[in-house]
Amino acid sequence: MDISRLKKIAQDIISDDEWVNDSHEQAEHNGIRNGLERLLNHLQETEPSDVEKFSQTNLYIWFNNFVDFVQEYDDSVYDYACKYADKQEDDE
């Protein structure tokens, strides 16, 4: 889910107080609002990691499609490629 959509949903929930009819419901609404505001602040303070950024690129999507095709077309090539990549990683 997109973070901006999550923020809009949280804002909608925070602003909805039509159901609050007494002090108990007001306390519940205050707790919900407080929790969602903390969530929104946390989302604003944290930046997506490089992996999260990369996973949203066209290159990542292309690579996933490529790997899926190789795995479906020839399992042995896929297995050899995985072993090769693991070895390269271990050698570094």
N, C-alpha and C positions, 0 to 999 in steps of 0.2 A: 504494500500500500504506500502511496506517495505521502511524504511527510506533510505537505501542504494540505492534503485532504484530511489527514489526521488532525491537524490544527483546526481546520474548519469545523470538524465534528465536535472537537472538544469545546470550541467557542459556542457552538449551538447548545450543547448540554449545559454549559455554564450559564448561558443567558436564559435558559428555560426554567422559570420559577413559578409557572402557573399552577403546579401541583402543590405548592407550599401553602398550607392552611393553618398551621399552628407552630408553636415553638419547637416541637420535636422534629417536624418536617423541615423547619428552618435550619436546625442544627445539622440535619442530614444533608441538606443542600449546601450548607457552608463547608462540610467535610468533603463533599464531592467536588465543589468548586476549588477548594484548597488543593486537593489531590491533582486535579486536572491542570491547575495553574502551575503546580510544581513540575508536572510532566512537560508542559509547554516550555517552561524555563529551561528544563534539562535538554529538550530538543534543540533549543536555540543555542545553548552553550556547547553542544557537541557537534563536531563536524564528521561527515561520513569518512570512513577510512578509504585508503587508496583501493583496496579490494572492492569495496562497495561502489566506488566511482567507476572502476574498470568494468564491473559486472553490468553496468548500464550502457556500455559503449557498443557500437556496431561491430567492432572487432571481436569482442567477447561473444556476441550473438553468432557471428560468422564461425568462430572457432568451435563453439558448442555444436552448431549444425554440422561442421566438418567432422568432428569426433563422432557424433551420432551416426553419420553416414558410414564412416570407416568401420565402426563397431557392427552395424547392421550388414554391411557388405562382406566383410571378411574378419571374423573374430580373431584369427591368428595374427593378422597384421595389427589389429588393435592391441592384442596382448603383447606383441613384440615392441610396439611403440611405447606402451606403458613401461615395460621393463627397461627400454632404452632411456626413457625420460627419468625413471627412478635412478638408474645408474649414473646419469649425468648429474643429477642432483646430489647423489652421494659423493661423487668425485670432487665436487666444488668445495 
